Amino acid sequence: MKITIQNKSFCFTGRAGMKRADLAAIVVSRGGEVHKRVTRATDYLVVGGKDSKRWAYRGFGNKILRARYLKAQGYAVRIVSERDFWKAAAG
């Protein structure tokens, strides 16, 4: 999956390999923006790669539920893995 950072809006959820403030700094340094909540304007919701008991039982956090709802309403929010985010950040 191709992820573009410049001029895109990001939100982070779950446990990632580094602090969210550091992830946000990477996005901003590459011309993107970061928000604490998933909105209609969110381009990417990045899901942290560390384990979560809730996800192990097929439950989702509020941000994922909101992103899925917005997708169903026709908004272009994409739910991506932390691994895919790192590929985009490296490239």
N, C-alpha and C positions, 0 to 999 in steps of 0.2 A: 504494500500500500504506500503510495506516494504522499508524503506530508509536506506541505509548504508552511514555513514559519513566518516569513515576511508578510506583513499586512493581514495576518490572521489572528483570531482570538482563541485563547486557550484557557482551560480550566483543568485543575488536577484533582484527583480523588484517589483514595486508597493509600497504602503504604508503599512509598517509592524507595529507591536506593539512595536518595539524598533528600535533604530538606526542601520543602516546597519553595522557600525563598530562593534557594540556589537554582532550582528548576525555572522559576520565574525570571531570574536574572539571565539565564540562557536565552529564553524566548525574547525578552526585551532587547538583548544585545544583538539579536538577529532580526529586529524590526517587527516583532509581533507584540501582542498585548496579552495580559493575564488578568482573569477575573476570578473572584472567589466563588461565584455562583454560575450555574449553567443558565443561560438566557437564550432567547431567539437569535441573538447575534453571535453565539458561541460557534466557532468552527470546529474545534476539537476538544473532546473530553478525554484526557489522558488518564488511564487507569494504572495505578502503581502495581509493580510486579511482585511485591512481597505478599505473603499469604494473608488471608482474611478468613476467620471462622465463618462469618456471614456468607461469603461467597462459596465456601465449601459446601454449604447446605442450599445452594442455588438462590440465596437471597441477594438483594442488591441494596446498595446505599441510596440515599436520596438523590444524589447527583446523577447516578446512572438511571434511576427511575425517571427523573426529569428529562434527561437527554433522550431516553426512549420515547417518552411522551411527545417531546418536540419533533422527533423524527417522524412519528406517526401522524403528526399534524402537518408534515411537509417541509419542516425546516431542515437545513443542511448540516446540522450538528453531526459530527462523526465521532464514534467511540473507538479509541485506539489504545493499543498497549504501550506500556512504558518502553518496551523494546523497540517498537516502531518509532516512537518519539526520538530515541537515541540515534537511530539510523538517520533520521532527518537532521538532527542536530550535528551529526558528524559530517554530513555531506554538504 
